[in-house]
Amino acid sequence: MVLSVRDSWDPSLPLDGRPPEREARLGRNAAMFERTAPVRKPVPPRWIEGTVRQGRDQGLDVDRDEIA
């Protein structure tokens, strides 16, 4: 059995199928966008090493953990 996106059930929607008041006021796309958390991508190691090297060249005490 193959399920499509339409077959999935969203528990945040009321059982009668009407959108919640916030979604009705803002529009479904805006409300869905608000629910998604921003994804923080990891800093590439070569960027960290470059930043540490630049800091040490300038005479600063640079900690790798503070950069990442």
CHARMM-style PDB file with segment names, atoms N, HN, CA, C and O in Angstrom:
ATOM      1  N   MET     1       0.838  -1.185   0.000  1.00  0.00      PROA
ATOM      2  CA  MET     1       0.000   0.000   0.000  1.00  0.00      PROA
ATOM      3  C   MET     1       0.884   1.249   0.000  1.00  0.00      PROA
ATOM      4  O   MET     1       1.785   1.378   0.828  1.00  0.00      PROA
ATOM      5  N   VAL     2       0.625   2.142  -0.910  1.00  0.00      PROA
ATOM      6  HN  VAL     2      -0.107   2.036  -1.583  1.00  0.00      PROA
ATOM      7  CA  VAL     2       1.418   3.361  -1.023  1.00  0.00      PROA
ATOM      8  C   VAL     2       0.592   4.531  -0.499  1.00  0.00      PROA
ATOM      9  O   VAL     2      -0.556   4.728  -0.898  1.00  0.00      PROA
ATOM     10  N   LEU     3       1.205   5.311   0.412  1.00  0.00      PROA
ATOM     11  HN  LEU     3       2.138   5.151   0.736  1.00  0.00      PROA
ATOM     12  CA  LEU     3       0.525   6.477   0.956  1.00  0.00      PROA
ATOM     13  C   LEU     3       1.047   7.739   0.284  1.00  0.00      PROA
ATOM     14  O   LEU     3       2.248   7.874   0.050  1.00  0.00      PROA
ATOM     15  N   SER     4       0.170   8.634  -0.016  1.00  0.00      PROA
ATOM     16  HN  SER     4      -0.805   8.525   0.174  1.00  0.00      PROA
ATOM     17  CA  SER     4       0.595   9.904  -0.595  1.00  0.00      PROA
ATOM     18  C   SER     4       0.575  10.964   0.491  1.00  0.00      PROA
ATOM     19  O   SER     4       0.203  10.687   1.631  1.00  0.00      PROA
ATOM     20  N   VAL     5       0.973  12.167   0.141  1.00  0.00      PROA
ATOM     21  HN  VAL     5       1.276  12.392  -0.785  1.00  0.00      PROA
ATOM     22  CA  VAL     5       0.972  13.265   1.095  1.00  0.00      PROA
ATOM     23  C   VAL     5      -0.446  13.536   1.581  1.00  0.00      PROA
ATOM     24  O   VAL     5      -0.655  13.875   2.746  1.00  0.00      PROA
ATOM     25  N   ARG     6      -1.411  13.387   0.692  1.00  0.00      PROA
ATOM     26  HN  ARG     6      -1.241  13.111  -0.254  1.00  0.00      PROA
ATOM     27  CA  ARG     6      -2.805  13.631   1.078  1.00  0.00      PROA
ATOM     28  C   ARG     6      -3.306  12.616   2.099  1.00  0.00      PROA
ATOM     29  O   ARG     6      -4.216  12.912   2.873  1.00  0.00      PROA
ATOM     30  N   ASP     7      -2.717  11.419   2.106  1.00  0.00      PROA
ATOM     31  HN  ASP     7      -1.977  11.178   1.478  1.00  0.00      PROA
ATOM     32  CA  ASP     7      -3.149  10.388   3.035  1.00  0.00      PROA
ATOM     33  C   ASP     7      -2.617  10.616   4.450  1.00  0.00      PROA
ATOM     34  O   ASP     7      -3.145  10.057   5.411  1.00  0.00      PROA
ATOM     35  N   SER     8      -1.570  11.439   4.578  1.00  0.00      PROA
ATOM     36  HN  SER     8      -1.141  11.894   3.798  1.00  0.00      PROA
ATOM     37  CA  SER     8      -1.015  11.670   5.915  1.00  0.00      PROA
ATOM     38  C   SER     8      -1.934  12.592   6.700  1.00  0.00      PROA
ATOM     39  O   SER     8      -2.597  13.464   6.138  1.00  0.00      PROA
ATOM     40  N   TRP     9      -1.959  12.382   8.004  1.00  0.00      PROA
ATOM     41  HN  TRP     9      -1.420  11.674   8.461  1.00  0.00      PROA
ATOM     42  CA  TRP     9      -2.860  13.149   8.849  1.00  0.00      PROA
ATOM     43  C   TRP     9      -2.063  14.117   9.689  1.00  0.00      PROA
ATOM     44  O   TRP     9      -1.084  13.724  10.324  1.00  0.00      PROA
ATOM     45  N   ASP    10      -2.461  15.376   9.706  1.00  0.00      PROA
ATOM     46  HN  ASP    10      -3.256  15.695   9.191  1.00  0.00      PROA
ATOM     47  CA  ASP    10      -1.800  16.408  10.497  1.00  0.00      PROA
ATOM     48  C   ASP    10      -2.571  16.581  11.804  1.00  0.00      PROA
ATOM     49  O   ASP    10      -3.695  17.081  11.788  1.00  0.00      PROA
ATOM     50  N   PRO    11      -1.984  16.173  12.947  1.00  0.00      PROA
ATOM     51  CA  PRO    11      -2.719  16.248  14.212  1.00  0.00      PROA
ATOM     52  C   PRO    11      -3.006  17.676  14.671  1.00  0.00      PROA
ATOM     53  O   PRO    11      -3.834  17.881  15.559  1.00  0.00      PROA
ATOM     54  N   SER    12      -2.329  18.672  14.076  1.00  0.00      PROA
ATOM     55  HN  SER    12      -1.657  18.505  13.355  1.00  0.00      PROA
ATOM     56  CA  SER    12      -2.585  20.051  14.501  1.00  0.00      PROA
ATOM     57  C   SER    12      -3.883  20.600  13.903  1.00  0.00      PROA
ATOM     58  O   SER    12      -4.398  21.618  14.365  1.00  0.00      PROA
ATOM     59  N   LEU    13      -4.413  19.927  12.875  1.00  0.00      PROA
ATOM     60  HN  LEU    13      -3.995  19.099  12.500  1.00  0.00      PROA
ATOM     61  CA  LEU    13      -5.668  20.378  12.283  1.00  0.00      PROA
ATOM     62  C   LEU    13      -6.854  19.827  13.064  1.00  0.00      PROA
ATOM     63  O   LEU    13      -6.815  18.683  13.519  1.00  0.00      PROA
ATOM     64  N   PRO    14      -7.896  20.615  13.224  1.00  0.00      PROA
ATOM     65  CA  PRO    14      -9.086  20.091  13.897  1.00  0.00      PROA
ATOM     66  C   PRO    14      -9.745  19.010  13.048  1.00  0.00      PROA
ATOM     67  O   PRO    14      -9.517  18.926  11.841  1.00  0.00      PROA
ATOM     68  N   LEU    15     -10.555  18.193  13.688  1.00  0.00      PROA
ATOM     69  HN  LEU    15     -10.740  18.260  14.668  1.00  0.00      PROA
ATOM     70  CA  LEU    15     -11.152  17.055  12.988  1.00  0.00      PROA
ATOM     71  C   LEU    15     -12.119  17.462  11.883  1.00  0.00      PROA
ATOM     72  O   LEU    15     -12.355  16.681  10.960  1.00  0.00      PROA
ATOM     73  N   ASP    16     -12.685  18.667  11.955  1.00  0.00      PROA
ATOM     74  HN  ASP    16     -12.493  19.301  12.704  1.00  0.00      PROA
ATOM     75  CA  ASP    16     -13.626  19.058  10.911  1.00  0.00      PROA
ATOM     76  C   ASP    16     -12.927  19.578   9.648  1.00  0.00      PROA
ATOM     77  O   ASP    16     -13.590  19.925   8.671  1.00  0.00      PROA
ATOM     78  N   GLY    17     -11.590  19.631   9.670  1.00  0.00      PROA
ATOM     79  HN  GLY    17     -11.052  19.349  10.464  1.00  0.00      PROA
ATOM     80  CA  GLY    17     -10.844  20.007   8.478  1.00  0.00      PROA
ATOM     81  C   GLY    17     -10.604  21.505   8.305  1.00  0.00      PROA
ATOM     82  O   GLY    17      -9.888  21.912   7.390  1.00  0.00      PROA
ATOM     83  N   ARG    18     -11.192  22.328   9.167  1.00  0.00      PROA
ATOM     84  HN  ARG    18     -11.774  21.997   9.910  1.00  0.00      PROA
ATOM     85  CA  ARG    18     -10.955  23.769   9.050  1.00  0.00      PROA
ATOM     86  C   ARG    18      -9.588  24.105   9.637  1.00  0.00      PROA
ATOM     87  O   ARG    18      -9.182  23.489  10.622  1.00  0.00      PROA
ATOM     88  N   PRO    19      -8.867  25.068   9.056  1.00  0.00      PROA
ATOM     89  CA  PRO    19      -7.566  25.434   9.622  1.00  0.00      PROA
ATOM     90  C   PRO    19      -7.746  26.157  10.955  1.00  0.00      PROA
ATOM     91  O   PRO    19      -8.758  26.828  11.158  1.00  0.00      PROA
ATOM     92  N   PRO    20      -6.783  26.032  11.861  1.00  0.00      PROA
ATOM     93  CA  PRO    20      -6.856  26.761  13.118  1.00  0.00      PROA
ATOM     94  C   PRO    20      -6.919  28.275  12.865  1.00  0.00      PROA
ATOM     95  O   PRO    20      -6.598  28.743  11.772  1.00  0.00      PROA
ATOM     96  N   GLU    21      -7.328  29.014  13.868  1.00  0.00      PROA
ATOM     97  HN  GLU    21      -7.589  28.634  14.755  1.00  0.00      PROA
ATOM     98  CA  GLU    21      -7.556  30.450  13.699  1.00  0.00      PROA
ATOM     99  C   GLU    21      -6.300  31.178  13.222  1.00  0.00      PROA
ATOM    100  O   GLU    21      -6.387  32.058  12.365  1.00  0.00      PROA
ATOM    101  N   ARG    22      -5.159  30.830  13.753  1.00  0.00      PROA
ATOM    102  HN  ARG    22      -5.088  30.115  14.449  1.00  0.00      PROA
ATOM    103  CA  ARG    22      -3.919  31.500  13.347  1.00  0.00      PROA
ATOM    104  C   ARG    22      -3.635  31.271  11.862  1.00  0.00      PROA
ATOM    105  O   ARG    22      -3.244  32.199  11.153  1.00  0.00      PROA
ATOM    106  N   GLU    23      -3.827  30.057  11.401  1.00  0.00      PROA
ATOM    107  HN  GLU    23      -4.144  29.303  11.977  1.00  0.00      PROA
ATOM    108  CA  GLU    23      -3.607  29.765   9.989  1.00  0.00      PROA
ATOM    109  C   GLU    23      -4.630  30.480   9.124  1.00  0.00      PROA
ATOM    110  O   GLU    23      -4.312  30.929   8.023  1.00  0.00      PROA
ATOM    111  N   ALA    24      -5.854  30.587   9.617  1.00  0.00      PROA
ATOM    112  HN  ALA    24      -6.112  30.222  10.512  1.00  0.00      PROA
ATOM    113  CA  ALA    24      -6.890  31.276   8.851  1.00  0.00      PROA
ATOM    114  C   ALA    24      -6.556  32.765   8.727  1.00  0.00      PROA
ATOM    115  O   ALA    24      -6.843  33.390   7.707  1.00  0.00      PROA
ATOM    116  N   ARG    25      -5.948  33.324   9.775  1.00  0.00      PROA
ATOM    117  HN  ARG    25      -5.715  32.817  10.604  1.00  0.00      PROA
ATOM    118  CA  ARG    25      -5.615  34.746   9.768  1.00  0.00      PROA
ATOM    119  C   ARG    25      -4.373  35.027   8.911  1.00  0.00      PROA
ATOM    120  O   ARG    25      -4.359  35.986   8.140  1.00  0.00      PROA
ATOM    121  N   LEU    26      -3.340  34.199   9.044  1.00  0.00      PROA
ATOM    122  HN  LEU    26      -3.352  33.420   9.670  1.00  0.00      PROA
ATOM    123  CA  LEU    26      -2.074  34.447   8.342  1.00  0.00      PROA
ATOM    124  C   LEU    26      -2.001  33.778   6.973  1.00  0.00      PROA
ATOM    125  O   LEU    26      -1.189  34.168   6.134  1.00  0.00      PROA
ATOM    126  N   GLY    27      -2.820  32.802   6.751  1.00  0.00      PROA
ATOM    127  HN  GLY    27      -3.480  32.485   7.433  1.00  0.00      PROA
ATOM    128  CA  GLY    27      -2.697  31.998   5.540  1.00  0.00      PROA
ATOM    129  C   GLY    27      -1.896  30.752   5.861  1.00  0.00      PROA
ATOM    130  O   GLY    27      -0.991  30.788   6.696  1.00  0.00      PROA
ATOM    131  N   ARG    28      -2.216  29.676   5.217  1.00  0.00      PROA
ATOM    132  HN  ARG    28      -2.950  29.647   4.539  1.00  0.00      PROA
ATOM    133  CA  ARG    28      -1.589  28.399   5.551  1.00  0.00      PROA
ATOM    134  C   ARG    28      -0.081  28.412   5.341  1.00  0.00      PROA
ATOM    135  O   ARG    28       0.653  27.866   6.165  1.00  0.00      PROA
ATOM    136  N   ASN    29       0.400  29.019   4.261  1.00  0.00      PROA
ATOM    137  HN  ASN    29      -0.196  29.462   3.592  1.00  0.00      PROA
ATOM    138  CA  ASN    29       1.841  29.011   3.995  1.00  0.00      PROA
ATOM    139  C   ASN    29       2.621  29.743   5.068  1.00  0.00      PROA
ATOM    140  O   ASN    29       3.668  29.262   5.501  1.00  0.00      PROA
ATOM    141  N   ALA    30       2.133  30.905   5.510  1.00  0.00      PROA
ATOM    142  HN  ALA    30       1.282  31.296   5.158  1.00  0.00      PROA
ATOM    143  CA  ALA    30       2.840  31.677   6.535  1.00  0.00      PROA
ATOM    144  C   ALA    30       2.865  30.917   7.856  1.00  0.00      PROA
ATOM    145  O   ALA    30       3.889  30.899   8.539  1.00  0.00      PROA
ATOM    146  N   ALA    31       1.769  30.300   8.217  1.00  0.00      PROA
ATOM    147  HN  ALA    31       0.937  30.315   7.663  1.00  0.00      PROA
ATOM    148  CA  ALA    31       1.712  29.568   9.480  1.00  0.00      PROA
ATOM    149  C   ALA    31       2.622  28.340   9.437  1.00  0.00      PROA
ATOM    150  O   ALA    31       3.261  28.016  10.437  1.00  0.00      PROA
ATOM    151  N   MET    32       2.690  27.664   8.311  1.00  0.00      PROA
ATOM    152  HN  MET    32       2.171  27.927   7.498  1.00  0.00      PROA
ATOM    153  CA  MET    32       3.561  26.501   8.204  1.00  0.00      PROA
ATOM    154  C   MET    32       5.019  26.931   8.237  1.00  0.00      PROA
ATOM    155  O   MET    32       5.859  26.234   8.806  1.00  0.00      PROA
ATOM    156  N   PHE    33       5.327  28.074   7.632  1.00  0.00      PROA
ATOM    157  HN  PHE    33       4.645  28.640   7.170  1.00  0.00      PROA
ATOM    158  CA  PHE    33       6.696  28.568   7.634  1.00  0.00      PROA
ATOM    159  C   PHE    33       7.128  28.903   9.064  1.00  0.00      PROA
ATOM    160  O   PHE    33       8.277  28.668   9.436  1.00  0.00      PROA
ATOM    161  N   GLU    34       6.211  29.449   9.864  1.00  0.00      PROA
ATOM    162  HN  GLU    34       5.276  29.640   9.562  1.00  0.00      PROA
ATOM    163  CA  GLU    34       6.522  29.788  11.249  1.00  0.00      PROA
ATOM    164  C   GLU    34       6.864  28.557  12.068  1.00  0.00      PROA
ATOM    165  O   GLU    34       7.678  28.628  12.989  1.00  0.00      PROA
ATOM    166  N   ARG    35       6.250  27.431  11.740  1.00  0.00      PROA
ATOM    167  HN  ARG    35       5.589  27.374  10.992  1.00  0.00      PROA
ATOM    168  CA  ARG    35       6.464  26.219  12.531  1.00  0.00      PROA
ATOM    169  C   ARG    35       7.822  25.587  12.283  1.00  0.00      PROA
ATOM    170  O   ARG    35       8.316  24.848  13.136  1.00  0.00      PROA
ATOM    171  N   THR    36       8.427  25.852  11.158  1.00  0.00      PROA
ATOM    172  HN  THR    36       8.026  26.452  10.466  1.00  0.00      PROA
ATOM    173  CA  THR    36       9.694  25.206  10.840  1.00  0.00      PROA
ATOM    174  C   THR    36      10.834  25.955  11.517  1.00  0.00      PROA
ATOM    175  O   THR    36      10.924  27.180  11.423  1.00  0.00      PROA
ATOM    176  N   ALA    37      11.687  25.231  12.186  1.00  0.00      PROA
ATOM    177  HN  ALA    37      11.614  24.237  12.262  1.00  0.00      PROA
ATOM    178  CA  ALA    37      12.832  25.849  12.856  1.00  0.00      PROA
ATOM    179  C   ALA    37      13.965  26.027  11.842  1.00  0.00      PROA
ATOM    180  O   ALA    37      14.137  25.185  10.961  1.00  0.00      PROA
ATOM    181  N   PRO    38      14.727  27.095  11.952  1.00  0.00      PROA
ATOM    182  CA  PRO    38      15.852  27.271  11.029  1.00  0.00      PROA
ATOM    183  C   PRO    38      16.904  26.189  11.262  1.00  0.00      PROA
ATOM    184  O   PRO    38      17.157  25.792  12.400  1.00  0.00      PROA
ATOM    185  N   VAL    39      17.499  25.726  10.197  1.00  0.00      PROA
ATOM    186  HN  VAL    39      17.293  26.048   9.273  1.00  0.00      PROA
ATOM    187  CA  VAL    39      18.504  24.678  10.283  1.00  0.00      PROA
ATOM    188  C   VAL    39      19.873  25.335  10.314  1.00  0.00      PROA
ATOM    189  O   VAL    39      20.230  26.085   9.405  1.00  0.00      PROA
ATOM    190  N   ARG    40      20.639  25.053  11.362  1.00  0.00      PROA
ATOM    191  HN  ARG    40      20.349  24.444  12.100  1.00  0.00      PROA
ATOM    192  CA  ARG    40      21.985  25.611  11.470  1.00  0.00      PROA
ATOM    193  C   ARG    40      22.966  24.598  10.912  1.00  0.00      PROA
ATOM    194  O   ARG    40      23.113  23.496  11.441  1.00  0.00      PROA
ATOM    195  N   LYS    41      23.633  24.981   9.842  1.00  0.00      PROA
ATOM    196  HN  LYS    41      23.514  25.876   9.411  1.00  0.00      PROA
ATOM    197  CA  LYS    41      24.586  24.076   9.213  1.00  0.00      PROA
ATOM    198  C   LYS    41      25.901  24.118   9.990  1.00  0.00      PROA
ATOM    199  O   LYS    41      26.288  25.170  10.499  1.00  0.00      PROA
ATOM    200  N   PRO    42      26.584  22.985  10.083  1.00  0.00      PROA
ATOM    201  CA  PRO    42      27.860  22.983  10.789  1.00  0.00      PROA
ATOM    202  C   PRO    42      28.914  23.784  10.026  1.00  0.00      PROA
ATOM    203  O   PRO    42      28.891  23.855   8.797  1.00  0.00      PROA
ATOM    204  N   VAL    43      29.829  24.379  10.773  1.00  0.00      PROA
ATOM    205  HN  VAL    43      29.847  24.322  11.771  1.00  0.00      PROA
ATOM    206  CA  VAL    43      30.897  25.170  10.167  1.00  0.00      PROA
ATOM    207  C   VAL    43      31.960  24.202   9.647  1.00  0.00      PROA
ATOM    208  O   VAL    43      32.413  23.333  10.392  1.00  0.00      PROA
ATOM    209  N   PRO    44      32.367  24.339   8.379  1.00  0.00      PROA
ATOM    210  CA  PRO    44      33.406  23.441   7.847  1.00  0.00      PROA
ATOM    211  C   PRO    44      34.715  23.590   8.622  1.00  0.00      PROA
ATOM    212  O   PRO    44      35.100  24.706   8.970  1.00  0.00      PROA
ATOM    213  N   PRO    45      35.408  22.471   8.898  1.00  0.00      PROA
ATOM    214  CA  PRO    45      36.657  22.529   9.677  1.00  0.00      PROA
ATOM    215  C   PRO    45      37.710  23.446   9.068  1.00  0.00      PROA
ATOM    216  O   PRO    45      38.461  24.084   9.806  1.00  0.00      PROA
ATOM    217  N   ARG    46      37.785  23.529   7.740  1.00  0.00      PROA
ATOM    218  HN  ARG    46      37.175  23.011   7.141  1.00  0.00      PROA
ATOM    219  CA  ARG    46      38.815  24.391   7.135  1.00  0.00      PROA
ATOM    220  C   ARG    46      38.540  25.865   7.424  1.00  0.00      PROA
ATOM    221  O   ARG    46      39.476  26.659   7.508  1.00  0.00      PROA
ATOM    222  N   TRP    47      37.268  26.241   7.576  1.00  0.00      PROA
ATOM    223  HN  TRP    47      36.508  25.595   7.508  1.00  0.00      PROA
ATOM    224  CA  TRP    47      36.955  27.627   7.945  1.00  0.00      PROA
ATOM    225  C   TRP    47      37.425  27.908   9.360  1.00  0.00      PROA
ATOM    226  O   TRP    47      37.961  28.979   9.644  1.00  0.00      PROA
ATOM    227  N   ILE    48      37.219  26.932  10.256  1.00  0.00      PROA
ATOM    228  HN  ILE    48      36.783  26.062  10.025  1.00  0.00      PROA
ATOM    229  CA  ILE    48      37.645  27.106  11.648  1.00  0.00      PROA
ATOM    230  C   ILE    48      39.162  27.262  11.697  1.00  0.00      PROA
ATOM    231  O   ILE    48      39.683  28.155  12.365  1.00  0.00      PROA
ATOM    232  N   GLU    49      39.867  26.381  10.979  1.00  0.00      PROA
ATOM    233  HN  GLU    49      39.445  25.655  10.437  1.00  0.00      PROA
ATOM    234  CA  GLU    49      41.335  26.447  10.990  1.00  0.00      PROA
ATOM    235  C   GLU    49      41.829  27.775  10.420  1.00  0.00      PROA
ATOM    236  O   GLU    49      42.782  28.361  10.935  1.00  0.00      PROA
ATOM    237  N   GLY    50      41.182  28.246   9.363  1.00  0.00      PROA
ATOM    238  HN  GLY    50      40.408  27.771   8.945  1.00  0.00      PROA
ATOM    239  CA  GLY    50      41.575  29.525   8.769  1.00  0.00      PROA
ATOM    240  C   GLY    50      41.352  30.676   9.734  1.00  0.00      PROA
ATOM    241  O   GLY    50      42.173  31.590   9.812  1.00  0.00      PROA
ATOM    242  N   THR    51      40.248  30.639  10.469  1.00  0.00      PROA
ATOM    243  HN  THR    51      39.582  29.897  10.406  1.00  0.00      PROA
ATOM    244  CA  THR    51      39.939  31.693  11.431  1.00  0.00      PROA
ATOM    245  C   THR    51      40.928  31.658  12.592  1.00  0.00      PROA
ATOM    246  O   THR    51      41.377  32.706  13.055  1.00  0.00      PROA
ATOM    247  N   VAL    52      41.271  30.456  13.066  1.00  0.00      PROA
ATOM    248  HN  VAL    52      40.907  29.604  12.689  1.00  0.00      PROA
ATOM    249  CA  VAL    52      42.245  30.316  14.148  1.00  0.00      PROA
ATOM    250  C   VAL    52      43.601  30.858  13.691  1.00  0.00      PROA
ATOM    251  O   VAL    52      44.268  31.580  14.431  1.00  0.00      PROA
ATOM    252  N   ARG    53      44.000  30.506  12.475  1.00  0.00      PROA
ATOM    253  HN  ARG    53      43.458  29.919  11.874  1.00  0.00      PROA
ATOM    254  CA  ARG    53      45.285  30.959  11.931  1.00  0.00      PROA
ATOM    255  C   ARG    53      45.322  32.483  11.808  1.00  0.00      PROA
ATOM    256  O   ARG    53      46.314  33.117  12.169  1.00  0.00      PROA
ATOM    257  N   GLN    54      44.235  33.066  11.295  1.00  0.00      PROA
ATOM    258  HN  GLN    54      43.430  32.551  11.002  1.00  0.00      PROA
ATOM    259  CA  GLN    54      44.187  34.525  11.155  1.00  0.00      PROA
ATOM    260  C   GLN    54      44.249  35.208  12.513  1.00  0.00      PROA
ATOM    261  O   GLN    54      44.935  36.218  12.673  1.00  0.00      PROA
ATOM    262  N   GLY    55      43.542  34.666  13.479  1.00  0.00      PROA
ATOM    263  HN  GLY    55      42.985  33.846  13.349  1.00  0.00      PROA
ATOM    264  CA  GLY    55      43.556  35.253  14.820  1.00  0.00      PROA
ATOM    265  C   GLY    55      44.927  35.202  15.453  1.00  0.00      PROA
ATOM    266  O   GLY    55      45.371  36.169  16.071  1.00  0.00      PROA
ATOM    267  N   ARG    56      45.604  34.067  15.300  1.00  0.00      PROA
ATOM    268  HN  ARG    56      45.244  33.280  14.798  1.00  0.00      PROA
ATOM    269  CA  ARG    56      46.957  33.935  15.872  1.00  0.00      PROA
ATOM    270  C   ARG    56      47.944  34.849  15.157  1.00  0.00      PROA
ATOM    271  O   ARG    56      48.863  35.379  15.782  1.00  0.00      PROA
ATOM    272  N   ASP    57      47.759  35.039  13.839  1.00  0.00      PROA
ATOM    273  HN  ASP    57      47.013  34.608  13.331  1.00  0.00      PROA
ATOM    274  CA  ASP    57      48.624  35.962  13.102  1.00  0.00      PROA
ATOM    275  C   ASP    57      48.488  37.387  13.629  1.00  0.00      PROA
ATOM    276  O   ASP    57      49.440  38.166  13.580  1.00  0.00      PROA
ATOM    277  N   GLN    58      47.308  37.725  14.131  1.00  0.00      PROA
ATOM    278  HN  GLN    58      46.534  37.092  14.171  1.00  0.00      PROA
ATOM    279  CA  GLN    58      47.060  39.065  14.656  1.00  0.00      PROA
ATOM    280  C   GLN    58      47.400  39.162  16.141  1.00  0.00      PROA
ATOM    281  O   GLN    58      47.201  40.210  16.756  1.00  0.00      PROA
ATOM    282  N   GLY    59      47.917  38.066  16.725  1.00  0.00      PROA
ATOM    283  HN  GLY    59      48.079  37.215  16.226  1.00  0.00      PROA
ATOM    284  CA  GLY    59      48.321  38.083  18.122  1.00  0.00      PROA
ATOM    285  C   GLY    59      47.185  37.837  19.095  1.00  0.00      PROA
ATOM    286  O   GLY    59      47.305  38.167  20.275  1.00  0.00      PROA
ATOM    287  N   LEU    60      46.086  37.266  18.628  1.00  0.00      PROA
ATOM    288  HN  LEU    60      45.988  36.998  17.670  1.00  0.00      PROA
ATOM    289  CA  LEU    60      44.942  36.995  19.506  1.00  0.00      PROA
ATOM    290  C   LEU    60      44.989  35.562  20.011  1.00  0.00      PROA
ATOM    291  O   LEU    60      45.521  34.678  19.339  1.00  0.00      PROA
ATOM    292  N   ASP    61      44.435  35.332  21.189  1.00  0.00      PROA
ATOM    293  HN  ASP    61      44.002  36.050  21.735  1.00  0.00      PROA
ATOM    294  CA  ASP    61      44.308  33.983  21.723  1.00  0.00      PROA
ATOM    295  C   ASP    61      42.945  33.446  21.271  1.00  0.00      PROA
ATOM    296  O   ASP    61      41.912  33.837  21.813  1.00  0.00      PROA
ATOM    297  N   VAL    62      42.946  32.565  20.295  1.00  0.00      PROA
ATOM    298  HN  VAL    62      43.786  32.247  19.855  1.00  0.00      PROA
ATOM    299  CA  VAL    62      41.706  32.093  19.689  1.00  0.00      PROA
ATOM    300  C   VAL    62      41.419  30.668  20.145  1.00  0.00      PROA
ATOM    301  O   VAL    62      42.298  29.806  20.114  1.00  0.00      PROA
ATOM    302  N   ASP    63      40.168  30.428  20.573  1.00  0.00      PROA
ATOM    303  HN  ASP    63      39.455  31.128  20.599  1.00  0.00      PROA
ATOM    304  CA  ASP    63      39.749  29.097  20.990  1.00  0.00      PROA
ATOM    305  C   ASP    63      38.852  28.497  19.902  1.00  0.00      PROA
ATOM    306  O   ASP    63      37.878  29.123  19.485  1.00  0.00      PROA
ATOM    307  N   ARG    64      39.181  27.285  19.444  1.00  0.00      PROA
ATOM    308  HN  ARG    64      39.972  26.777  19.782  1.00  0.00      PROA
ATOM    309  CA  ARG    64      38.401  26.634  18.379  1.00  0.00      PROA
ATOM    310  C   ARG    64      36.937  26.455  18.767  1.00  0.00      PROA
ATOM    311  O   ARG    64      36.055  26.615  17.923  1.00  0.00      PROA
ATOM    312  N   ASP    65      36.665  26.129  20.020  1.00  0.00      PROA
ATOM    313  HN  ASP    65      37.382  26.000  20.705  1.00  0.00      PROA
ATOM    314  CA  ASP    65      35.291  25.862  20.459  1.00  0.00      PROA
ATOM    315  C   ASP    65      34.414  27.111  20.402  1.00  0.00      PROA
ATOM    316  O   ASP    65      33.202  27.005  20.214  1.00  0.00      PROA
ATOM    317  N   GLU    66      35.003  28.278  20.560  1.00  0.00      PROA
ATOM    318  HN  GLU    66      35.988  28.364  20.712  1.00  0.00      PROA
ATOM    319  CA  GLU    66      34.219  29.513  20.485  1.00  0.00      PROA
ATOM    320  C   GLU    66      33.786  29.828  19.062  1.00  0.00      PROA
ATOM    321  O   GLU    66      32.769  30.491  18.854  1.00  0.00      PROA
ATOM    322  N   ILE    67      34.538  29.367  18.093  1.00  0.00      PROA
ATOM    323  HN  ILE    67      35.364  28.829  18.262  1.00  0.00      PROA
ATOM    324  CA  ILE    67      34.234  29.670  16.689  1.00  0.00      PROA
ATOM    325  C   ILE    67      33.092  28.802  16.188  1.00  0.00      PROA
ATOM    326  O   ILE    67      32.188  29.292  15.511  1.00  0.00      PROA
ATOM    327  N   ALA    68      33.127  27.519  16.515  1.00  0.00      PROA
ATOM    328  HN  ALA    68      33.861  27.121  17.066  1.00  0.00      PROA
ATOM    329  CA  ALA    68      32.126  26.573  15.991  1.00  0.00      PROA
ATOM    330  C   ALA    68      30.775  26.732  16.611  1.00  0.00      PROA
ATOM    331  OT1 ALA    68      29.846  26.003  16.263  1.00  0.00      PROA
TER     332      ALA     68
END
